[in-house]
Amino acid sequence: MQEKMLYTNEKDLPLCLKVSDVAAAMGVGSVTAYQLVKSEGFPRITIGKRIVIPKDAFLNWLHKQVQTTT
């Protein structure tokens, strides 16, 4: 069984993330993470059946998702 990763800040994230890394970083389940990663506009690279998410692209995408209210 694979150990669940715990990320406390963005420096802990690997250069290229797996879907399980995205799930751990966002605190969501694997099904939700796969739905998110496959959604339009989410930054990902597909290599065969493997999905890889560049760290910088993920962080940029995440920061753009923040909604502010006034």
Beta strands, then each sheet from edge to edge (+ up, - down):
strand 1: 16-17
strand 2: 45-47
strand 3: 50-54
sheet 1: 1+ 3- 2+
end
